[in-house]
């Protein structure tokens, strides 16, 4: 394996700095910031203000840690313009449809769902969802999944079950929400759709070798699911339920077929080669 693009000292320094930032925020600023007049004017709901700010800070600095670790490991998934762009975007479309469908589109269009908080609150939720997307995708797809896949990619069968197992871990991790008071039924549902979203993002990574597409999908999906924190109304009307079910089944079938067509040689481009140049200098297909 080639020499890491970042030294171990740099990685440790970033980790220490991020832990310090989170610690200082939680000890000295979290409560005051959440209860400030500015935050109250942006996010009017007392129930969501503190969790949004806490997650934004912790997942934001956590994302930095895992981006650095992905670079350190030399995984070749960071080039946002990796070719073939057109083919990758075409493959992305079904997954993007799933993510966009998570918005209460019909409710917003008919007025049965609404956003009442100001634009500042919307931008804060956008940042919150982006932090979650970056943190979870770099932690689970950019590092955890690729570390396992690196040793289990000798056959299509190994790739399939490694992808399924890593997605199951991603889903079950969300059980931790039970320990912070989340509704058990809602948490079990979250585990299920997190497994599916995790699998979808893993397959997108395999097919495109571009983790930024995974971040985009995760961000859009979470933004659609949290936008009503800033308002209210009906999320699940009968038409939305039917569309979600049909789209979910269709995209799941498409993704499973796509995964079964992945060959060991197809995933070689995700991993550093012995004596290879940094990713920025690699000519991609």
N, C-alpha and C positions, 0 to 999 in steps of 0.2 A: 504494500500500500504506500502511496506517496506520502510525503511529509504533510501534516495538517496545515491548512491555510492559516490557522490561528494557533498560537502557542498555548500550552497548558496554563501558564501564568496569566495570560490574558483571560482565559475562561474562568479561572478561579477569582480573578479580580472583578469580573463582571458579576459573578454569582454573589460575592460578598457585598458589592455595591447594591445589587437588587434586593438582597435580604435586608440591608440597612435601610433602604428607602421604604420598603413595606413596613418594617418595624417602627420607624420614626412616624410614619403616617398613622399607623394604628394606635400608637401610644399618645401622640400629641395633637393630631389634626383631624382624625376621622369624625369624631362626634361634632366638633365645632363646625367643620365644613358642611356636614349633612344638615345641621340645624341653622346654618347661616341664612340670612334674608335672601341672598342671591340664589342659593340652591332652592329655597322654598318658592321663589318666583319662577324658576325654570321647571321644577318637577313638583307639582302640587300634592301628589300623593305621599303621605308620610310612610306608607308601607313599602314603597319602592325606592325612595331617595337614598337611604343609607346602603342598601344592597347594591344598587347601581354604582355608586361611588366606590364602594369597597372592591367590587369585582373589577371595575375599570382600572384601579390602581394595581391590585394584585395580579390580575391576568395580564395587564400591560407590561409590568416588569418581568413577569414570568415568561411572556412571549420573547422578550429580549434574551433571556437565558437560553431558551430552546433554539432560537435563531442562531445564536453564537455556537451552540453545541452542534447544530446541523452543519454549520460551516466547518467547525473543527473536525467532524467526522469525514468531511469531504464528499458528502452525498450530492450528486449532480442533479438537483431538483430546483435550484434557485434562480435559474435564468428565466426571467419573465417573457423573453422573446424567443424562447427555444422553438426551433422549427420541427415539423411543419405546423405553423400557426393555424392556417385555415382548417386543416384536418383535425387538429386538437379542439378548436372552437366548435366544429361541427359535432364532435363526440360529446362536448360539454353540454350541448343544448338540452337534451332530455333531463339531465340533472338540474340544470338551471331552471327548467320549467317546474320541477318539484319544489325548488327553493322559493321561487316567486309565488307559487300557489299557497305557500304558508302565510302569505299576507291575507288579511280578511278583505279581499278585493271586492267581492260582491257587497259586503256590508258597507265598505267605504263608498262604493259607487251609489248605493241606494240611500245612504244616510243612516243605516241601522248600526253602523260602527263609526266612531269618530275620534279625532285627536283634538284635545282642547288646550294642551299646554303650548307655550310659545316655541318659536323656532329654536331657541337656545336649548330647551329641553330635548327637542328632537335630535339636535346635533350631539348632545350628551349621550343619548341612547345609541346613536350611530357609532360613536366612539366606544361605547360599552360593548356593543356587538362585535365591532372590529377587534377589540382586545381579546374577547372570548375566542373568536375565530382564529386569530393568529396563535394564541396560546395553545389551544387544543389541537390545531392542525400540526403545528411544529412539534408539539410534545408527542402526539400519538401517531401521526402519519410521517412527519419529518424525521423522527428519532426512533420511537418505540417500534413501529411497524417495520421500518427499514432495517433496524438492528436484528430483528427476528428473521426477516425475509432474506437477509444476507447469508444466513446459514441454512435456509430452507427454500431453495429455488432451483433444485435440480430437475424438477418435473412440473408439469402443469398441475398435477394433483397436489404437490407440496405447496405451490403458489396459492391454489384455491383454498386449502385448509388453513394456511397461515393467514390469509386475508380474512377468512371467516373468524378465526380465533382472535385476531387482534381487534376485530370489530366487536366481538362479544365482550372482550375486556373493556373496550371503550364504552359499551352500553352499561355494563355492570358497575363501572366506576361511578355512575350517576346515582347508585344506591346510597352514596354518602349523603345525599340530600335528606334522607330519612332522619339523620342525626342532627339536622338543623331545623327540624320541625315541618318538613314538607309533607303534603298529603300523600299517604301510601299509594292510593290508586293512581294519582297523577304521576308519582315517581315511577311506578311500574310501567306506565304508559311511556314515560320519558326514556326508560331503559330500552324499551322496544324500538322506538323510532330513532334513538341514538345508535343502536346497533345497525339499523338500516342506513342511516346517514353516514355512519363511520365506514361501512362497507362501500357505499357509493363513492365516497371521497377517496378511499384506498384504490378503487378500480380506476378512477379518474387519474390518480397519480401514476398508476402503472401504465396507462394508455397515453398520457401526455408528458410524463416526466417533468411536470411543472406544479410545484406545491401551491403556487399562487392561485391557481384555479380552485384548489381545495379550500383555501382561505376565503375566496370569493363566494363559493357555494355556502360555506358555513356561516359567513357574515350575512348574506342575503336571507338565509333560512331563519337565523336567530332574530334578525331585524323584523321580519314578518311576524314572528311569534311574540315579540315584546312591544311592538309599536302601540298596542292598546294600553300599555302601562300609563301612557300619557293621555288617555281618554277613557273610552268604554264602549259598550254596545255589544251587538251579537257577532260572535266570531264564526260559529258553525251553523249556517243555515242548511237546509236540505240539499240545495244544488251544490254548495261547496263540499259537503260530505261525499256526494256521488262523484264529483270531479276528482277529489282527493283520492278516493278509493280506486277509481279507474286508472288515474295517472300513476298512483303508487304501484299497482300490480304491473302495469305496462313497463314502467322504468325498471322495476325489480327484475322482470324477465329479461329485459335488454341487458342489464348489468351482469346477470348471472351468465348469460350466453357470451358476453364480452370477456368475462373473467375466464371462462372455460376455453377461450381461444388464445389466451396469453401463453406464450412459450418461454422457456428459460432464457433463450437468447434475447427475447424482447425486453427483459428487465436488466440486462447487463448495463445499459446506459445510465441506470440510476446510481451505480456504485463507482467509486474511484478505481482507476486501473493502476496497476503497478507501473511506476515511472511516468504516469501521465501528467499533463500540464494542468494548471488550475482551470476550473470550468469556464472562466471568461475567455480562455484561449482555445477551447475545444470547438471544432467545427461540427455542428450538429446536422442531422439529416434534414 
